[in-house]
């Protein structure tokens, strides 16, 4: 323990260095790992978490458990952030990375006690990392194009085994595999350069090399939209193939409930970022009217402008109109008469 005055810590400060700090960091990391250790694997135990207001959460997901804890120790926070990053990037293996990291810290601390310098230990870990990655790429990596759906479904089942939907993994694993396969697209030159720079694939955005070694594909997770709705069982979930679901309702009950394409007539969707409301004069415009009849003419012209705007949308052939803004009763009247589905604030 050094003199505070000599280190610049004048306000009752203390500085700790050396072995005491290393032991404290390793102890904090092991304490975090011990919390989630018993929840690892198919026979792992669930944890019951109770917050300050009495809400109860039961889970065995490592990221969820650590996210619910109020961890203040800097070294322990690193493991919590590591679990969150693993959950964001991969979606599975959160408990495993925490346990492996804490075990590496414990073994490294034992080596330090035996007189080995920490820099040497870190160099050894990095060498082991390169050797492990090289072995995995050489001996264990299998081309995705050679795998059938059953292998992908089994991988999804393994990931879901520790989640709340683990009991229905047969249903949801097939749903997840079909959803990811539905967003398959060709990788661009920029994507291929990014994959080569990373040296490894990232989650489901992995580049897949077909047998000719030229074409690559990507599966962007951002293209998969999950829409949650209350009222039914989770087993009523389904995949909308070749389409997109949005959480919106018809603006009026008189509008059709569905539209379908016919021979020579496809469905057209207009996506707008504008208000479909009665036209009003802009702010700061001053109109002086001496004849009361002119007021009615102004109102009529405002309605005509709105009708002309809606008529242009209808004449464009739109069957469905989606807008991020509002739709008033006057515009809804024109859409109902034309048999068009309109949804607001999408």
Protein Blocks (a to p, Z undefined) as FASTA:
>chain_A
ZZfklnopagopacdehjllmmmmmmmmmmmmmmmmmmgcjkbccdddddfkopacddfb
fklmmmmpccfbfklmmmmmmmmmmmmmnopaklmmmmmmmmmmmmmmmmmmnopafklm
mmmmmmmmmmmmmmmmmmmpccfklpcfklmmmmmmmmmmmmmklmmmmmmmmmmmmmmm
mmgccddfklmmmmmmnopaehjlbccddfkomaccdddfklpccdddehiafklgccde
hiacdddddfbfkbcfbdcddehiacddddddbddddddddehiacddfbfklmmmmmmm
mmmmmmmmmmmmmmnopabdcdfbdcdfklmmmmmmnopacdehZZ
